[in-house]
Amino acid sequence: MTLQIETIVLGSLGTNAYLLKNTETNHAVVIDPGMKPGALLRRIEPLQVEAILLTHAHFDHMAGVDEVRDAKGCPVYLHDLEADWMTDPKKNGSARWPEVGGAITARPAEYDLAEGQVLKLLGTEIRVLHTPGHSPGSVSFLWEDRLFGGDALFRLGVGRTDLYGGNERELHDTLHNKLFKLDDAVQVYPGHGPKTTIGYERANNPYA
């Protein structure tokens, strides 16, 4: 099986949406469909999308959820701690920056995510890691040696903790007790910016 990963940068905040595609079956999974998802919608038009996976429910990561869900008839997965953020602009952050896109809401997710859960999608297994700190329900998706970490870990940085539900201590625990315990070779696909590796961040990230 060949799983292809494509990065599509969406919206004015430069959010990385990820398209995971099984090239043998033409099935796909979408991670974090953000604002102005037109480019993503064009890419998935010929594909059968099995699921939308959300690393967390900040508006710049979930603004395109309903457009993708309506276009492809696929369910959405989100950690239960942020279940009500989809419908609450104050919690998802869009109310704080009305100039970016106004109040953004989406219908609730169909399925909850939890630590240690294994999602059987695209003919493979994707493991769920609960990685809070940037937000209480932040999760990362681990597929083989690739980690889709949302805003928990960036190249030479981490996600901010001053938004609703953010917690600096929890993020420190996430980094040191979970993410930095992964193998050096694990490739990190972050919510913003270029990809990196666990080994590089453990050695060079100022928050390590």
C-alpha positions in Angstrom: 0.0 0.0 0.0 1.2 3.5 -0.9 0.0 6.3 1.3 0.7 9.8 -0.2 0.8 12.9 1.9 0.0 16.3 0.5 0.2 19.6 2.3 -2.3 22.3 1.3 -1.8 25.7 3.1 -5.2 27.4 3.7 -6.4 30.8 4.9 -4.7 34.0 6.0 -3.1 32.3 9.0 -1.3 29.7 6.8 -2.8 26.6 8.3 -1.5 23.3 7.0 -4.3 21.0 5.9 -3.1 17.5 5.1 -4.5 15.1 2.6 -3.6 11.5 3.1 -4.4 9.4 0.1 -4.2 5.7 -0.5 -3.1 5.7 -4.2 -4.3 2.1 -4.7 -7.9 2.7 -3.7 -8.3 6.5 -4.3 -9.6 6.8 -0.7 -8.4 9.7 1.4 -8.4 11.3 4.9 -8.4 15.1 5.5 -6.6 16.5 8.5 -7.5 20.1 9.6 -9.5 21.6 6.8 -9.0 25.3 7.6 -10.3 28.6 6.2 -11.0 29.2 2.5 -10.7 25.5 1.6 -11.2 25.9 -2.1 -7.8 24.4 -3.1 -8.5 21.4 -0.8 -12.0 20.9 -2.2 -10.6 20.8 -5.7 -8.0 18.2 -4.7 -10.5 15.9 -3.1 -13.1 16.1 -5.8 -12.1 12.7 -7.4 -11.4 11.0 -4.1 -13.6 9.1 -1.6 -12.9 10.8 1.7 -13.3 8.4 4.6 -12.9 10.9 7.5 -12.0 14.4 8.6 -9.6 14.3 11.5 -9.2 17.5 13.6 -6.1 18.0 15.8 -8.1 20.6 17.7 -11.0 23.0 17.1 -9.5 26.4 16.8 -11.2 28.2 13.9 -8.2 28.2 11.6 -8.1 24.4 11.7 -11.9 23.7 11.4 -13.4 26.5 9.3 -13.7 24.3 6.2 -15.1 21.3 8.0 -18.7 21.6 6.8 -17.8 22.3 3.2 -15.6 19.2 3.1 -18.2 17.1 5.0 -21.0 18.2 2.8 -19.1 17.7 -0.4 -17.9 14.2 0.5 -20.4 12.9 3.1 -17.7 11.9 5.6 -17.7 12.0 9.4 -15.6 14.3 11.6 -13.4 13.2 14.5 -12.5 15.5 17.4 -11.5 15.1 21.0 -14.5 15.3 23.4 -13.0 18.1 25.5 -13.6 20.4 22.5 -16.9 19.0 21.3 -18.7 22.3 21.9 -16.0 24.5 20.4 -17.4 23.8 16.9 -20.5 25.8 17.7 -18.9 28.4 20.0 -16.9 31.3 18.3 -15.6 32.4 21.7 -14.0 29.0 22.4 -12.8 28.3 18.9 -11.2 31.8 18.8 -12.9 33.3 15.8 -14.8 35.8 18.0 -11.4 37.2 19.1 -10.3 38.1 15.6 -13.5 39.2 13.7 -11.4 40.9 11.0 -10.0 37.5 10.0 -13.2 35.8 9.0 -16.0 36.7 11.4 -17.7 34.3 13.8 -17.0 30.8 12.5 -19.0 27.8 13.5 -19.5 24.2 12.2 -21.8 21.3 13.1 -20.6 19.0 15.9 -18.2 16.2 15.1 -19.7 12.7 14.7 -17.0 10.9 16.6 -14.9 11.5 19.7 -11.1 11.0 19.9 -9.2 9.7 22.9 -5.7 8.9 24.0 -4.5 5.5 22.7 -7.3 5.1 20.2 -6.5 3.4 17.0 -8.3 4.6 13.9 -8.5 2.0 11.0 -8.6 4.2 7.9 -7.2 3.9 4.4 -6.3 0.3 5.0 -3.9 1.2 7.8 -3.8 2.2 11.4 -3.5 5.8 12.8 -2.9 6.1 16.5 -4.3 9.0 18.5 -2.1 10.8 21.1 -3.8 13.3 23.4 -1.3 16.2 23.3 -2.9 19.1 25.3 -1.5 22.5 26.2 -2.2 24.6 23.1 -5.8 23.6 23.8 -7.3 21.1 26.1 -8.4 18.6 23.4 -5.4 18.9 21.2 -4.4 15.5 19.7 -1.7 14.3 17.4 -2.1 11.5 14.8 0.7 9.0 14.5 0.9 6.9 11.3 4.0 4.8 11.2 6.9 7.3 11.5 4.8 10.4 10.7 3.2 12.6 13.3 0.4 15.1 12.4 0.8 17.3 15.5 -1.5 20.3 15.0 -0.2 23.2 17.0 1.5 21.3 19.8 5.0 21.4 18.1 6.4 23.5 15.4 9.9 23.6 13.8 11.8 25.5 16.5 8.7 26.4 18.4 5.5 25.4 20.0 1.8 26.5 20.0 0.8 29.5 22.0 -0.9 28.8 25.4 -2.6 32.2 25.9 -5.8 31.3 24.1 -9.0 29.9 25.7 -8.2 26.6 27.5 -4.5 26.8 26.9 -2.1 25.6 29.6 1.7 26.1 29.6 2.3 23.3 32.1 0.2 20.8 30.1 2.1 21.7 26.9 5.4 21.2 28.7 4.2 17.7 29.8 3.0 17.0 26.3 6.4 17.8 24.9 8.7 16.1 27.4 6.5 13.1 28.4 5.0 12.2 25.1 6.3 13.8 21.9 10.0 13.9 22.8 9.8 10.2 23.8 9.0 9.2 20.2 11.9 8.1 17.9 14.2 10.7 16.5 13.3 9.7 13.0 9.6 10.5 13.4 8.7 13.2 10.9 6.5 16.0 12.3 3.8 17.6 10.1 2.8 20.7 12.1 -0.3 22.8 11.9 1.7 25.8 10.6 5.1 26.1 8.9 7.6 23.5 7.6 7.8 19.9 8.7 10.6 18.7 11.0 11.6 15.7 13.0 11.4 14.7 16.7 15.1 14.3 16.8 15.8 17.8 15.5 13.3 19.4 17.8 14.6 17.5 20.9 18.1 18.8 20.1 17.2 22.4 18.9 13.8 23.5 20.0 14.1 26.3 22.6 11.2 24.7 24.5 12.9 21.2 24.7 
